[in-house]
Amino acid sequence: MLITYGNHKDYEFSAATPVSGVWLLVLEDFLLPGEVVEFQSPRKVRAYSAPFDFLITDQRILLYRRRGVLLKKDTIIAERIEDIKTLNYDEKGIVKKKGVLIIETIGKKMGPIEGKIPDIKAIWQELHKYVKKEEHV
């Protein structure tokens, strides 16, 4: 399956995958066997000084970027959901506000991930569905 723009009937989505308008689909090569995309941000987010598509699968967080006109180059950053320790959401800016999400995983900080406030809030809320709460003994 190649990345393509537009609505195509030959792609299978899980019931949880929101598909509306023109969406960028991640290459099947980057998904693990049986891995299902549960969420995709409606617009690109900025991370590591570049625009990325933000996806949540049933196993991982994926930041995906394709660049190049003739010679395509893919960049993908993946973190396992079970490794997430904390999620920090903040807003910055006075006139042009934006949402900022910092994801801390075991041994690493991911972020800041920035974008439009509704998009970053949606990512933050969706991630909370998958993050296990630590049990206090």
Secondary structure, DSSP 8 states (H G I E B T S, - for coil): -----S--TT----TT----SS-----GGGS-TT--EEEE-SS-EEETTEEEEEEEESSEEEEEEEE-SSS-EEEEEEEEGGGEEEEEEEEE-SSS-EEEEEEEETTEEEEEEEE-HHHHHHHHHHHHTTS------
